[in-house]
Amino acid sequence: MTGDDFRELALGLEGAVERSHVGHPDFRANGRIFASLLKDERQAGLNLTPAEQRALMRAHPLVFTPASGAWGRQG
C-alpha cells in the first residue's frame, strides 16, 4: 500500500480531513487524530483501542507492531 492508497482510505471515512502534525500528514475526524503517515509515507500510525491493537497483532504479526513506550501500551 502506498501513502496515496492510505490517504484515499483515510479520507474516505465520513468527516475525515487531512492536516499536518509534527511534520507529517495526519487524518482527523471531529477534530481528533485517528491516523498518521510516517517515515516518508512508507509507514502509518493508527489510533486503536488496546483490544483492537491486540486483535490486529494476532491476525497480522508481521505487519502490525505497536509504537514504542506509552503510546504502544495504550493501543
Secondary structure, 3 states (H helix, E strand, C coil): CCHHHHHHHHHCCCCCEEEEECCEEEEEECCEEEEEEECCCCEEEECCCHHHHHHHHHHCCCCCCCCCHHHHHCC
